[in-house]
């Protein structure tokens, strides 16, 4: 996806770095407790990334997410 400018690129980069930390913590927790299904874990991680990126990008990165 094209990014409008350097400021936007920096914002997307920061969001993705934060998302990676979120995914790491969630996965470590899941490995120790298995508090949800693997599908729920995947959907939570994808949903967090899509939800965080949507306000920053000119084009919706996943217009069909979440699946109905």
Backbone torsions as a table, in degrees:
resi	resn	phi	psi	omega
1	UNK	NA	135.2	179.4
2	UNK	-73.5	140.8	177.3
3	UNK	-106.9	141.3	-172.2
4	UNK	-65.3	-42.4	-174.7
5	UNK	-159.5	178.7	-178.2
6	UNK	-62.4	-38.5	179.3
7	UNK	-61.1	-43.6	179.3
8	UNK	-66.1	-40.4	178.2
9	UNK	-60.2	-42.4	178.0
10	UNK	-64.3	-39.6	179.5
11	UNK	-65.1	-44.8	178.9
12	UNK	-63.7	-40.7	177.9
13	UNK	-60.6	-44.1	179.3
14	UNK	-63.8	-42.0	178.8
15	UNK	-62.3	-44.4	-178.7
16	UNK	-67.4	-36.5	175.9
17	UNK	-63.7	-43.6	178.2
18	UNK	-64.6	-38.7	179.5
19	UNK	-63.6	-40.1	178.9
20	UNK	-62.5	-38.6	176.0
21	UNK	-63.9	-44.4	177.8
22	UNK	-57.1	-48.3	-179.0
23	UNK	-62.9	-42.1	179.5
24	UNK	-60.1	-48.9	-179.0
25	UNK	-63.7	-44.4	-179.3
26	UNK	-62.6	-42.5	-179.0
27	UNK	-68.6	-40.3	176.9
28	UNK	-62.6	-43.7	177.4
29	UNK	-61.2	-42.9	-179.6
30	UNK	-64.1	-39.6	179.4
31	UNK	-65.1	-31.7	-178.7
32	UNK	-88.2	-26.9	-174.3
33	UNK	-122.2	-22.1	-174.2
34	UNK	44.7	54.8	-176.2
35	UNK	-78.6	-4.9	176.6
36	UNK	-149.5	173.4	178.2
37	UNK	-77.6	164.5	177.3
38	UNK	-62.0	-38.7	178.2
39	UNK	-64.6	-42.2	177.4
40	UNK	-63.9	-39.1	177.5
41	UNK	-62.2	-48.2	178.6
42	UNK	-59.5	-47.8	-178.8
43	UNK	-64.0	-35.8	177.4
44	UNK	-65.8	-44.2	-179.9
45	UNK	-65.5	-45.2	178.7
46	UNK	-65.5	-44.1	179.9
47	UNK	-60.8	-37.7	178.4
48	UNK	-65.7	-42.1	179.4
49	UNK	-65.6	-48.1	-179.2
50	UNK	-62.6	-45.2	-179.6
51	UNK	-63.1	-35.3	179.9
52	UNK	-76.6	-31.8	-177.4
53	UNK	-84.6	-29.7	-175.3
54	UNK	-50.8	-46.9	-177.9
55	UNK	-67.2	-17.5	-174.4
56	UNK	-95.2	-21.2	-172.2
57	UNK	-103.8	144.2	179.8
58	UNK	-70.3	-23.3	179.4
59	UNK	-121.7	133.7	179.2
60	UNK	-60.4	122.4	-177.9
61	UNK	-70.5	-17.2	-178.8
62	UNK	-151.9	74.9	-175.3
63	UNK	-61.7	-21.6	-179.0
64	UNK	-98.0	11.9	-179.9
65	UNK	-102.8	136.5	1.2
66	UNK	-79.7	153.5	178.4
67	UNK	-63.7	142.9	-179.6
68	UNK	-94.5	NA	NA
